[in-house]
Amino acid sequence: MDGEWAKQPSIPRRTNGSPARLKQLLLDSVDRRSRGLSEAALLFSGGVDSSLLALLLKDKLALKCYCAAAKDSHDWNLSAKSAPLLGVELKRIDFTIGDVREELPKVAAALNSTNVMKLGVALPLWFCVKEASENAVFFGMGTEEPFAGYQRHRKLLPDYRAIDDECFRGVMGAWDRDISRDIAVCTAWGKEALFPYIDQAFVEEALAIPAEQKISAENNKLVLREIAVELGLPREIAATPKKAAQYGSRSDKFIRMLAKEKGVSLDEFLKLL
């Protein structure tokens, strides 16, 4: 099971991380996970993470990119903009509030959770994996914690030491918060989840790169964005900020609309699932 090391992570604290080593570790990670595959699906939002994987995978196997989002949402439009620039095949799934009403209880059962954030992130993944004909599914998930990609990291500026500590804490909790969720979605549909960005050596190297190279007041994941450009990703894709999946796809909005439709609070609605 990919990413299983993160169940009980043991990562040394270092401060000598190298962007050059990081780039090579990413290439190695993608190569190992694609070896022996003739085809694969990639969950694709059009942001730097999934776009870089699309760039690295498209010549290794028959790749189809999937984006599930409400029509004209952020992810719907961004994926359609990025895919032609990369020359990859894109399948967009336009989900509606009716689709969410039908599938949300199934997602909650698969995750064994009614946490609104987990459900909001899992829903677009669920629709993609359900649609995919390929057995191997690549995820671009895993960069936010080690590369200071969240708003909570930015709020710590300019205390870079605190940001380094927060990145480390975030990686320590990645299994329960993120990885197990995505594996559960794939398992429900009999698919294999692959996480190139959660390769242990890659994560350790990312954490060893100082926060000053990861985040500024203007943008985040800076070192990863620069590596992406070096590897051939168009800068307009590499530099574009992206919304979290539950907001970029509008899944969170649909969940809240369903609660309002029932005439109950969000917490009460989720308990009914």
C-alpha positions in Angstrom: 0.0 0.0 0.0 1.6 3.3 -1.1 2.3 5.8 1.6 2.0 3.2 4.4 5.2 4.4 6.1 3.3 7.5 7.1 1.1 5.5 9.5 4.0 5.7 12.0 6.4 8.2 10.4 10.0 8.4 11.7 11.6 11.4 9.9 15.0 12.9 11.0 15.1 16.7 11.4 17.6 18.1 9.0 18.3 21.5 7.6 20.5 20.6 4.6 17.8 19.9 2.0 18.8 20.4 -1.6 16.4 21.4 -4.5 18.6 19.4 -6.9 18.3 16.2 -4.7 14.6 16.9 -4.3 14.1 17.1 -8.1 15.9 13.8 -8.6 13.9 12.1 -5.8 10.7 13.1 -7.4 11.8 11.7 -10.8 12.8 8.5 -9.0 9.4 8.3 -7.2 7.4 8.8 -10.4 9.6 6.2 -12.2 9.1 3.6 -9.5 5.4 4.0 -9.3 4.9 4.0 -13.1 7.2 1.0 -13.8 5.3 -1.9 -15.2 2.1 0.0 -15.9 0.7 0.4 -19.4 -2.0 2.8 -18.4 -3.1 4.9 -15.5 -5.5 7.6 -14.4 -4.4 10.9 -12.9 -6.7 13.1 -10.7 -6.2 16.4 -12.3 -7.1 19.9 -11.2 -4.8 21.8 -13.5 -2.7 23.2 -10.6 1.1 22.7 -10.2 1.0 19.4 -8.4 -1.2 17.4 -10.7 0.1 19.2 -13.8 3.7 18.3 -12.9 2.7 14.7 -12.5 0.9 14.8 -15.9 4.1 16.1 -17.5 6.3 13.4 -15.9 3.9 10.5 -16.6 2.5 11.2 -20.1 5.5 9.7 -22.0 5.8 6.7 -19.6 2.3 5.2 -20.1 -1.2 5.8 -21.6 -2.4 8.5 -19.3 -5.9 9.9 -18.9 -6.5 12.9 -16.6 -9.8 13.2 -14.7 -11.3 16.3 -13.1 -14.6 16.2 -11.2 -16.1 19.6 -10.4 -19.2 21.7 -10.7 -19.4 23.2 -14.2 -17.7 26.6 -14.4 -16.0 26.1 -11.0 -12.4 27.0 -10.4 -11.1 23.5 -10.9 -13.4 23.0 -13.9 -11.9 26.0 -15.7 -8.3 25.5 -14.5 -8.1 21.9 -15.7 -9.5 22.8 -19.1 -6.9 25.5 -19.4 -3.9 23.4 -18.3 -4.5 20.1 -20.1 -4.1 21.5 -23.7 -0.8 23.2 -22.6 0.5 19.8 -21.4 -0.9 17.8 -24.4 -2.8 15.3 -22.1 -6.2 13.8 -22.5 -8.7 15.2 -20.0 -12.0 13.8 -18.9 -14.1 16.3 -17.0 -17.0 15.1 -14.8 -19.6 17.7 -14.1 -21.2 16.8 -10.8 -24.4 18.5 -9.6 -26.0 18.9 -6.2 -28.2 15.9 -7.2 -25.1 13.8 -7.7 -23.7 14.8 -4.3 -27.1 14.0 -2.7 -26.9 10.5 -4.1 -23.2 9.8 -3.5 -22.5 11.5 -0.2 -23.8 8.7 2.0 -21.6 6.2 0.0 -18.6 8.4 0.5 -19.2 8.7 4.2 -19.5 4.9 4.5 -16.3 4.3 2.5 -14.4 6.8 4.7 -16.2 5.8 7.9 -16.3 9.5 8.6 -18.8 12.4 8.5 -16.1 15.1 8.9 -17.1 17.8 6.5 -13.6 18.6 5.3 -12.8 14.9 4.6 -16.1 14.5 2.7 -15.6 17.7 0.8 -12.2 16.7 -0.4 -13.2 13.1 -1.1 -16.3 13.8 -3.2 -14.5 15.0 -6.4 -12.0 12.2 -5.9 -14.9 9.7 -5.6 -16.5 10.9 -8.9 -13.1 10.7 -10.7 -12.2 7.2 -9.4 -15.8 6.0 -10.2 -15.4 7.2 -13.8 -11.9 5.9 -14.4 -11.5 2.7 -16.3 -7.8 2.4 -15.3 -6.9 0.3 -12.3 -3.9 2.5 -11.2 -4.8 6.0 -10.0 -2.2 8.7 -9.4 -2.8 11.4 -6.9 -1.1 14.8 -6.8 -1.8 15.0 -3.1 0.9 15.4 -0.5 2.7 18.7 -1.2 0.8 21.1 1.0 2.3 20.0 4.4 6.0 19.7 3.5 6.0 22.7 1.2 4.1 25.2 3.5 1.1 25.2 1.2 -1.7 26.2 3.6 -3.0 29.5 4.9 -2.0 28.5 8.4 1.6 28.5 7.2 1.3 32.0 5.7 -0.1 33.3 9.0 3.2 32.4 10.7 5.2 34.6 8.4 7.9 35.9 9.0 8.7 33.3 11.6 10.3 30.7 9.4 11.3 28.5 12.2 7.7 28.2 13.3 6.7 27.4 9.7 9.4 24.6 9.6 7.9 23.2 12.8 4.3 23.4 11.4 5.4 21.6 8.2 6.9 18.8 10.2 3.8 18.5 12.4 1.6 18.4 9.3 3.5 15.5 7.8 3.3 13.6 11.0 -0.5 13.6 10.8 -0.8 13.1 7.0 -1.9 9.4 7.2 -5.0 10.0 9.3 -5.9 13.3 7.7 -5.2 12.7 4.0 -3.7 9.5 2.8 -6.1 7.0 4.4 -9.0 9.1 3.0 -7.7 8.8 -0.6 -6.9 5.1 -0.2 -10.4 4.5 1.1 -11.9 6.1 -2.0 -9.8 3.9 -4.3 -10.5 0.8 -2.3 -14.2 1.3 -2.6 -13.9 1.1 -6.4 -11.2 -1.6 -6.4 -8.4 0.7 -7.6 -4.8 1.2 -6.5 -3.9 4.6 -5.2 -0.4 5.9 -6.1 1.2 9.0 -4.4 4.5 10.1 -5.9 4.7 13.2 -3.6 4.4 11.0 -0.5 7.5 9.0 -1.3 9.3 8.8 2.1 12.7 10.0 0.7 11.1 12.8 -1.2 9.1 14.0 1.9 12.2 13.8 4.1 14.2 16.0 1.6 11.3 18.5 1.3 11.2 18.9 5.1 15.0 19.5 5.2 14.6 22.5 2.8 14.3 25.7 4.9 11.0 27.5 5.0 12.5 30.6 3.4 12.7 28.7 0.2 9.1 27.5 0.4 6.9 30.5 1.2 6.6 34.2 0.8 3.8 36.8 1.3 3.0 36.3 -2.4 3.0 32.6 -2.9 3.7 29.2 -1.4 5.4 25.9 -2.4 8.1 28.1 -4.1 10.8 25.5 -4.4 8.4 23.0 -5.9 7.2 25.5 -8.4 10.7 26.3 -9.5 11.6 22.6 -9.8 8.4 22.2 -11.9 9.6 24.9 -14.3 13.0 23.3 -14.5 11.4 20.0 -15.5 9.5 21.7 -18.3 6.2 22.8 -16.8 5.0 26.1 -18.3 5.5 28.9 -15.7 1.9 30.1 -16.1 0.8 26.7 -14.7 3.6 26.4 -12.1 2.9 29.8 -10.6 -0.9 29.7 -10.5 -2.4 29.5 -7.0 -5.1 26.9 -6.6 -8.0 26.5 -4.3 -8.4 23.5 -2.0 -10.3 20.7 -3.7 -13.5 21.1 -1.7 -13.7 24.8 -2.7 -12.3 24.6 -6.2 -14.8 21.9 -7.1 -17.7 23.4 -5.1 -18.3 20.1 -3.2 -18.3 21.9 0.1 -20.9 24.4 -1.1 -23.1 21.5 -2.3 -22.9 19.7 1.1 -23.9 22.9 2.9 -26.7 23.5 0.4 -28.0 20.0 1.2 -28.1 20.7 4.9 -30.0 23.9 4.2 -32.4 22.0 2.0 -33.1 19.6 4.9 -33.7 22.5 7.2 -31.0 21.4 9.7 -27.6 22.5 10.8 -24.6 21.2 9.0 -23.6 19.0 12.0 -27.1 17.5 12.2 -27.2 16.8 8.5 -23.8 15.0 8.6 -25.0 12.9 11.5 -27.9 11.7 9.3 -25.6 10.2 6.7 
